[in-house]
Amino acid sequence: MRNLVLGFKRGSNKWSRIQWALESLGQSVDVFVGHYDEIEGPYDRIWTMAESLLPLQVELEKKWGLNNLSKRSADILSDKKKFDDMCTRLGFGDIVPDSVIPKTESDLNIFEDRPFIIKPIIGSGSKPGNLNYMSFKNKKDFLQSKYSKDFFITNNTGWKDTQFNNRRNYYMAQEQLPHDITMWAPYVYVNEKSKWKDILWVKGKVTYHKIDEHRYETKPTEWMSVDVKEVPKDVVKMVDKYFTAIVKELNLKNWFFSGPDFYKYDDKLKYIDCNPRLGQGLQQMDDVHDSRILPKILKGKPFSYDKQFLWKVSKLKPGKIKSVKDLSHLKKYWCFTNNDRLRPGETIPEYVHIVSEKCPRVSFLITGVNESDMQKTYQTVNNQLQECIEYF
């Protein structure tokens, strides 16, 4: 089996994991993280690690006579608004948050007195900045912010997004879901016969952060793997109906999904962010089990987890860093995706979330079988990290 893996250089945690798993099965793998025009082929299977590259996968599959992904399916999977609209057509309107691509002020009337979040329809939540993934209490607050001045002009034409393969991007306004509840999310694999299976469950927490008088953000600060028995039964039941429908509708094969995140509150159940790619939670679980899980999933063999993980961002005192002591005793808890900004001269802000980029951010990966024990270990290593930092 000859495999082609498509991704971006910044997403090495995704494509390096699938590359290793395939090679461990004796299959050949070529990875392209740019220079896509140099791809020659043919290949037997394509694995795409970023939604914005799905149209390229369609072109290559057509060229080589593959049929894992249609042009229509790629268009829907790489566009958050089109994906939500498809789910509504399939009968899942009750769990789809209200959303609109606002091109005039009146388009925001559905959020007159409700909070909403602004997000690009193409791309992931790990690319914050400006308006990306910013929330507002209501329409009035948004219109009073400095960002609304040119917003509708920009959103009428969209923009060529250089971070996502020059795709035409637009902003979507989406109903803001509660930030003070637990999220539940499945990881799913669809095999070569279009049979899907939930291969991992996680639960997460988000934190609220006020940015200014008009804006705030809600971002995840921790995720923990859990046994499916811990997941609310109505969430598990909905996931069964949900993936059965969308896999059939999009005629998918050889496919990973991370999420969506399900919010269960009051008498409601809603979801956000169904990512059609290998996700970091599965990568981490594979790593925790010495890279034995992902190859078994790809091969269709039975697998089980003898450990769980807690992925949680460190909570450190804000301030400018004067010096950092040796951290080698903590590296066994280090996440692969930690940045290198924990150094003299950098400033630790008051708020850091799990994918912060432009500030010092350390996330811990704690393993164990008991949530209480893992949380205690987190507190211990977080305190030890704090003791290593000297401030001005």
Protein Blocks (a to p, Z undefined) as FASTA:
>chain_A
ZZdddddfklmmmmmmmmmmmmmnopacdddeejklmpnbjafbdcdfbfklmmmmmmmm
mmnopafbcfklmmmmmpmklmmmmmmmnopmmmpccddddfbfklmmmmmmaccddddf
bdcfklgghjlopacfblklmmmpmklmmmmmmmmnopadfkngoiacdddddddddfkb
ccddddddddfkopacdfbdcddddddddfblmbccdddfbdcdddfklpcfklmmmmmm
mmmmmmmmnopahiadedjddddehjbccdehiafbddfklmmmmmmnoopmmmmmmnop
acddfbdcddddddddedddfbdcdfklmmmmpcfklcckbcghiacdfbdcfkbfkbcc
dddddddjbfklmmmmmmmmmmmmmmmpccZZ
